[in-house]
């Protein structure tokens, strides 16, 4: 049973995946209370599924970028579980999780997260035979800079704050913002990615796994 943990931003998400079925998933507005809510939610999810920590066989975790505290909490808990129970550990970047939930499209996909101080972090993805693949690194810019750099037409998903939505008005019809559910980063997709990497033996040593922070 793989436990997936994502606390990289204001919205936290956890999931249980047995390799064939997504057994449970919970996503909530954490509001900088990751240290208070994360472990209690994990215990509740395990109990509701008739499981305990001894049933866990692997851990997947979102490694960022995102908020400094949020990323650190999730990675620390994941590394602690993996180290103490000798479990395989798989780290997955924030925007890869978000992109994995999006349907195929010939347009470039811009996955974004709120970087604070009216900035936005983003990476551009393109659809390949194996799914969405990033063709840029993560960039942290102002919304005005992002708009100037967009390759249009495009699709954009993620944490688009009020300032971002206001900035997007000038691009009406050229940038698609999918329905709200598509913008939610879910641990079920993190678990799917982690299982694929686990089967391919693409695991991370707890001592070597480092968080990714926005700069």
DAHU-V887032 format. One line per field, one symbol per residue. ss: DSSP state (a for helix, b for strand, c for the rest). A space follows every 10 residues. Layout:
# DAHU-V887032
ss: ???
This chain:
# DAHU-V887032
ss: cbbbbbcccc bbbbbbbccc cbbbbbbbbc cccaaaaaaa aaaaaaaacc ccaaaccbbb bbcbcccaaa aaaaaaaaaa aaaaaccbbb bbcaaaaaaa cccccccbbb bbbbbbccbb bbbbbbbbcc bbbbccccbb bbaaaaaaac cccbbbbbcc caaaaaaaaa acccbbbcca aaacccaaaa aaaaaaaaac cccbcccccc cbccc
